[in-house]
Amino acid sequence: MKNIARINNVAFGICILLSITIYLTIIALPILGLIQIISALLISFKIKEKTKDLKTNISIYWVLVLSNLLLMHLNSDMLFNNDYSLYIFIIIPIAIAIYFLYICNTLIKL
């Protein structure tokens, strides 16, 4: 599990470094999202041996991810044509990524 946290920390760090321009962020966020979803699946399958707080946090993470994917799907026809696109496609995913980093870093402490 420590390796999962390290991989996520490195991927998030690279994504933040690439955030110097908005275009590189758009490229890096899907890669970070894929890494974090695969990591979350691994954690979810091994959750039986974890604490109740971790189970709650990973459940909240899945609700956030699925909600944001639904928002992205609903706004995909208006991609970057409305005021909320920046939030839906960039800011919310980064916030969810930070939340997953919190989950991974608490996982290291267990």
N, C-alpha and C positions, 0 to 999 in steps of 0.2 A: 504493500500500500504506500510505502514511502516513495517508491519509484513513480507511482501515479502522481503523487503530489509534486515531486520534482519536475516531471515532464510538464505538468500544468503550469508550474511557476515559470519555467523557461519559455513555454509557448506564450503565456500572458505577457511576460517581459518583452519578448520579440514583438508582439502585437502592439504594445504601448510604444516601443521604439519606432515602429513603422507608422505610428499615428501622427507623425510630423506633418504628413499631408493626408487629406481626406481620402485620396485615391488609394494609397497604400493600406489605409485602415479597411477600406471596402474589400481589398484582397485578403488581408490577414484575418479578419473576423470570421469568415466561414471556415478557415482552417482551424482556428482556435475553437470554434464551436464544435467542429467534428471531433477534435481531440477531447474536448470536455464531455461530449455526449458519450463517446466510447468509454471514457474513464468513469462516468456516472453509471453506465451499464455494468461495468465491472464491480463497482462499489455496491450497486443494487443487488447483484447476485450474491455477494459475500456479506450482505447486511445482517444475516442471521446471527453472526457473532459480535455484532456491534451494539452500541448503547442505544437507548431510546431517543436521546437527543440527535444522534446521527440519523436515525430512521426518520425522525421528524424533518430534519434539515434536508435530507435527500428527497423526501416527498414534496416539500415546498419548492425545491429546485426543479423537480419535474413539472409541477404545476406552472411555474414561471416560464419554463422553456416551452411547454406546449401552448401556453397562452400567447407568448410572443410569436411563435410560429403561426398561430392562427391569425394574429394581427398582421403579420407579414403577408400571409396568403390573401387576406382581405384587401390589403393595400397594394398588392403587387401590380395591379393594372394602373395605378397612379404613382408608380415608382418615382420618387423624388419630385413629384408635382404638387405636393401639398405641404403644409407647415409641419405636419407630424412625422414626416418621413425620416428626418434626422433622428428623432427620438426612437422610432420603431426599428430602424435598421442599424443604428449605431449606438446611441446612448443606452438604451435598455439592454441590448446584448452585452455591452461592456459591464453594466451593473450586475447582470446575471453572472458574468464571468468572474467578477470580484466576489460575489456570493459563493460561487463554487470553489474559488481559491480559499475562502474562509473554511468551507467544509473540508477541503483537502488538508489544510494546515491543522485543523482540529483532529483530523484522522491520524496525522503523524504523532500527535501527543498521546493517543490511545495505546 
